[in-house]
Amino acid sequence: MSFLESALPREPHRGLRREDDDPLFPRMVEDNNFAPSYPGAQDQSLANPIGTVDEYAMTGALKRVGSQETVADEKEAQPAKEAVGWRRIVRNFTPSWFAVNMGTGIVSILLHGLPYNAYWIRIISIGFFLLNVLLFMTFSLITILRYILYPEIWSAMIQHPAQSLFLGCFPMGFATIINMTVMVCCDWGSGWVYFAWVMWWVDVVLSMASCVTMPFIVMHRHKPALHATTAALLLPIVPAVVASASGSIVAEVIPDRSHAILTIVVSYILLGIGESFAFLVLAMYFHRLHVHSLPAREAIVSVFLPVGPLGQGGFAIQKLGTDLLNLLSSTEKFNGRESQSPLYLGQIFYATGILFGFVMWGIGLVWLAFAFITIGTMKRFPFNMGWWGFTFPLGVFATCTSMLATELDSRFLRVLTTILSLCVVLLWGVVGVRTLYLAMTGEIFTAPCLQSLPKTRGDGKKGKNGGVDRIMGKRFS
């Protein structure tokens, strides 16, 4: 440097400004909070106007920022206590696990009511029933722990467009336990009958809460586009239909006539609510398939879900008609006057039940054919908890077939019921073994809704912003 150049006044260095596309630093405007990092720089920095930073000070600060960010990254790389052990299972335990109860419960019901049954098959069905009770209690305990230990997950789960829909699996899985309680335990005394009746009322409340609140949340919060719509929208609606079918089973064993009629009336109301919503969703889903083709591979198993409300609804309307026929045929008075009206009314409901049972069975058969063809077009698709959607829809379709076989005394339908039931048992075995394996390895315990929560550091506390904004005093433009 020449003498002349050294005599000229030095223009202070301009402060570095972050461009919009700079991925590292926020924009620096009117900020001079950097501490100089070399001797004599303090006096020089005082001469700099506001908004300027000496380049040497900037270099030193950036080094400190880099070191702090490196430490923060190392902390985040360390496993948090929520990411290991039982806490990881609890934190990632989603409502979709109750689909296991639905599949296990429908297997126990089908084996107990096989047209060609045997004593040892009924024993196996009771074994599935006990397993289902154990699983339901375990899943319920883990779910309670999840929202007690991590209450923020509840809001994240409700706002997740997929995970929140599986809340309907809880009352449906609970209904399968109620049904088997009636089939197995009610012979032990009337106490078990009213115990099942009380549990059914609890299931009614849960089913209505799911059927009313979740569709509103989907409309108000999720607002899914048509191309993103799947048949999983049926999951919070079908519990009303399942509770109706469960009510028809409970009403058959209630000794008090007024209690039985009340149960049947409420079951018809639930059936109307659930089926009306289900047909609206089915129409929208059919339009989605027509416009945007098949769902993604990850959600391809959902094509079986439309069979659920049709099969379960067909069973419910037949069973309710049979219950009314049995109750009203022994009634000599109707509206306080002696007449033949109760018998005629029971026969009307009975015949209507068989008629609509056939209609729903036929529509369900078409959707079942669509489902099998769709699965056949997909060579491979990933395993997830949605695979349990194979079991319950096909199982309730088998119960509708069994009810038609009983009322019409059809050997063909009995054989078809047996084939469908055995297919459900085999599917339960395949999906159950795969689920157990992934549960033992821990791979299946993932909750997509947790991605919306703040990330945690290695010590389990919520992480703060990076070192850049701490050094700059968080004064950005």
Steps between C-alpha positions, in 0.01 A plus 500: 500500500645843402529803730227679304266207534568476872428873545159477340213448743376146508137447419343295769399151401137463415301264712423171333148475379321173447343462161161339476650180365778478763431178695725582796448847648198718570493854367710743712347846523616765748672251724847541651494244779806306391795510736830552314725199512846652451710758694419862422187419316283642778609857427464448129153356539391817681586697189281284287152637441192311611432214269868420436703216638872450470579198286743360758236525771257334268743218433553436869130508570430259218754261645322512834166454326634197318635346818173559685296354214731199493441440869125543450504253211691250713243537775216446256681195364502344846190285569242675717338304779174508302673324210600183684337238719139494610465876457556465126222242481261717701584816306453332162192295591235619254121435502547270201606226742137450596448359151671192645206467741258526211674221310546275802143558617341419166701176483362392838144584390530312170648189660229499766222520241634278221219318316692174522633526851657272758575515871873548447437788260292677764785453747734667252252786460498551877881509488485777241245679719731492804793612285291789370408609854867490602608699196223756548592559864869528413441740212266712712759526779775602257269756339414654838870519587573661165270794552583539870876507447484692172178705497620705203472191280120501527468827310757390243319169449157663462634738236675224305284418195563124519573400860194676642267288286612186683331620820195317372685170542468527879119467526494241220758284676307543825178386329655166404571436869139583588371257238714214625402578859138442399581181311725345765424646843126571507419134574666550838223727627302818443778705657713446193209604278468839666876535515507461122207741472683769700813451289285537190372839616859610554579387148200695368633821656849442362364412155285812481790716617711357218225520239411862574825670598751347259311581176471858623874514574571361153283769341617786722867419562634239260319611184647221285518546126306254287813324373616446861169348611499131592246258638656557843242778538259217584692405815344761733153439351474120501502478885134606497415206273709260710329621819164440331596141417629449853172635638305244299705223665461644850124557460445132428605396852358788709223351719311826550277567198506881533880503523524278195269722293694810608822335388349408163365851441836659580670245275275593209586867555870421504461295183329788322767749606792278410369373167392844377846644566666189358313521169595867465866413550475205261356725229781752548761223509366345179522842334859533624591161350335597172689831476838421659530121461614266780648613832873498569672173580527591868121536524396233252363271772233763573309376194356228726348749744179568299401138559483569875188719537317296236569161656446617856191698404352201319550286810358765733178564309428128475574433865291795619205377291533154654511648851185704440318200355582293809401777740179612332371153410442431871327834556122498516453875538620788288453858620295365788246316282473137405574447131715312254701815420812403700537175308449671165745774595763244597451315172539824305830583670618142458425490126647848450815391679553205267428716195746775592746241625512353152536845344793594724657159450484548122654848513767370735574216259573752224735701721667176610560410136647848439730448799631163383556628146683806634726290721566272202622793291755596767798268493650625825392749764659582837381347825345731759225495760250560221537132408262423784241651268501163323341317793209695645316603179524149360397361839183707534412413141522136610263570793247652259532192280452277804185687601354461151587130504318455830186688401476345152629155599744512208773238481689704241517801731610277789789366295587853386493618862740224599739585217496871581552429871801279434645766271468755780678265742785448252529874439507560875788253529704661221447857618537406867834324452637791299378752758653301786835481322513873430388574856787292637750682278338835581460600135122527517497755781488817294254785538483743205315754712814555712669676209292810572634524856815702592818296479668397824865510595700214638400590854132471407434878520371710219783630286567872459590691189845463352810691607467761224192670643634480856820685402318753285261581779201368299468835321424404144314672224 
